[in-house]
Amino acid sequence: MLRFKHLILLSSPILFIFVGLFFTNNFIKNNFNYKPNYKYKLINNFSYEIKYSQDKILSKLSQKFNIKDEKEKIPKLIKYAFISAEDRRFFKHNGVDIFGSTRAFINNIQSGSIREGGSTITQQASRLVFLNNEISITRKIKEIIISIIMDYKYSKNQILKIYLNEIYLGEGAKGINEASQIYFGKLISELTLSEVAMLAGLAPAPNFYSPYQNYDLAIQRRDRILKLMYLEGYIDKLNYENTLLEKIKVINKKNIKDQMLINFILTQVANKISSDINYQIDDHLIINSSIEKEWQNKAQKLSQELLPEGLEVSLISIESDSGLIKTMISGRYPEYNQFNRATSAIRPLSSTFKIIPYCLALLEGKNLLDTYDDSPTCWENYCPKNFSNFYQGETTLIESFKNSSNIVPIKISYQFGLKKIVNLANKFGIKYKKDLSSYLPIAIGAYGDSLLNITNAYSIINNKGQLIKPSVIKDIKLKKGKIIWENKFVTSKIIDRQIANKLNYLLENSVEGGTGLAASIEGRKIFGKTGTSDQNKDLWFIGSIKNLTTGIWIGFDDNRATNFSSGTSANFWRTYIKSINI
């Protein structure tokens, strides 16, 4: 049996009762001038079209509820299904349901576990928009107060719209509109009763009740929602019984687009056009992305063909002189992806990070022909080894980088200071914390960051030392053609061109005869570096050709050893570059 305090935290019924009795609508109206830290951004409600670089449609969403428009109605089936499933007293309470919370508390006590949460649709909406999922009394109190205020400030129809726009329903779907298209390929106005009930059933645990994960469980959950709708009088007996006999037909997952890429694009859109807190969008958005459809399709196909089952891969291509992202692969199978490995996976950067210590050496006045002793060395209890126990003795920066020495970049970092290494990494957009200044293994990439960030760092070198923040959007227009945001390609100098040229020389040598040999293409200049973490858990290759910098990561999600070398990622890079014919 769970401890009593855990029941209090999760159900909070007594708290509900006292706060609900105290903070009435009239009290808030006359005595409580609470204002949330930020307004509900209507940008979350826009309809859109996302286009590939070639003007072809990548994704579109033609429907989303506009909370300002009271005349816009929520389809009755959707309204009644979610109210039946999540908050049967929605139209009777003032944002917090004392009776429902008390019932949940009693049921939880009787069962000895958390069976019901007691949160109303208004509470869920307040949490989705203004708060987070932290389990604490403080967060619960805020949720209750905001919910009561929302009930006073917004109509029930508006609150329900906010909830239906924001609720996560699995498979990357944020809101009922996205869920309708992802699961059924339909507009919400086209959904059947059976489909609506299935979507409403996903609300408490979208992955657990997903028809893709457990079809029988999804059917059972749908049937439960149908029964509740019948008992509440929203559907008649004949409709109820006939719908129980229907099968759920969902879209074949192979036809589902890469929702993680779409979500990344939409996140960038929201960041770019909602910086003004009061900015409101009432129009359909045309989002012109920089994604090359042909490149994207070829990279996705290669990710499924070149590697054994189980191994995952992520890939990013950035146009160096513009910062535009041309390709982004979040995983081998986008239809099963709920995690963007290209932007969110934090993995040890391994030898790809070594370019930073070598850059520091050049900035501190070293030349490429200057030498370091590449011999076994210990720093107190830290005794790193080179790959295959190969040591070069006294060797130049060129040769040590070519052979991916571990000893030399550590000696460089020890000589000039880890603080400078961390600061330089941050200038390149690699997110290393200042407290790593005492952690010597960072010099050889023992600490992690995303594929996006390390690829962009190499893109800076390819762009003659100039940083352009990576973007997947060229411009954003309203339906009538007015441009509301346009990429200005703002640059900032990170290193001198001469330093960038020297780093490119190191990277070119690494491919021509060093660890990156598997990435070489006859007659082409390629600048790149491999990376392999402990036990070959992470396989990297970051390389540039002409004006394009492409990064690849290969590994297991559960951090197992791969039994492959970094040559695998280098060969993948080579195959991809040849396929896009750049």
C-alpha angles and dihedrals in degrees: 000000000000117000116264094244090058090055089051093050096048102035100026094184098153089048089050092053098051096040092044092053093045103043102054123165091256093052092051092046094053107026113020121068099180117165121186116236091252136015123248101269111231087205084085088068103054124124115224154176119218114203132197118237088267093057094255118134116263096174140338138192114193098176134057129141116260106214092199093060108080090179091062106095128210110232106262095233091055093045095049095042095055094041090051092047101042113016120010092177093050095125094044105052133067098239095294120064110214093183094048092047092049091049090050091049093052093046091049092050092048094048095041091228142068105280099149131029099197094215116146124222087256091054091049090049092050090050093048094049107030109018143028138242095269111142105226140118090242093055091046092052091050090048092053094048094046091047093055091047091048090052089055097043100040134046119244088251092055093048091050090050091052090050094047091048095050108034116110112233102177136262090067092300115146108190136358093281095058091041092053092055096040096049101031109011089235141121112248090249088062098052120118124225090256092052093047091051091050092052092048089050091058094063102092097042114004097180094044094050096037114133087219092057101036117003096182092051091049089053092049091050092048090051090052091054091047090052091051091049089051094048090049090052097245094122131026126243096257092051090047096050095043093050091052087065094054123101122226112244112195129179116275104258091230088069094053112106123229098283091183090061090047091049091050090053093047091048090054090048092053091048093049102046103030100056086110103071093214096049110126129189118206097164139074111270125224107204114194106201128193094230113128106221096206093048092047093051093047093048091049092049092049091050089061097041107042102050135059118253115279098032114109129211138192127191137187129183119194126189099230102211094047105029089230115151108229100178133018123178113183095184144333096274114034091186089067097036120116094155130061105222091183095061108016107035109098108203133163106277091215116183094348086078093058090086087075098061090045089050089051091051090054092046089052091056103268120141128220091249094051112113139229129186107255096196131124108286135175128210103200103298095347111098110168122191133211120241112282088001090279113158127179102197113212104011142158126254087250095056096039091053092043090057093039097239116196094197098058100052089047090051090049091051092046091048098050100027135264090245089067090048092054093046092049092047089053091050087056090052096256106138106228120157122234092239088069088075089099096046107093097187090070086080089073097040101266089144123071142238137155129286089240094058098045091045091052090050089058089044088060090058090048089050093059094262097309121132121216115176108243116252134178093199128081097181144333122225137182118239092263091055103262111144110227096174132018130181108250096186095226112194133202127191114244100166136000119270090244091058091047090052091052091049090050089052089056091048092048091052090049090060099039097055110348139072092310096059092117089066095056121119118196113254094008131109109231127179114197153127135216126218133196124181127210113308089004091282093144124037116193139179123175115181144159132213120179107321097339128092117192128186127195131189124187127184148102121290090226092055097247122156111271100209087222133102131233086262085079092063092042091053090048089052091050093049092049094049092050091048094056090047097223 
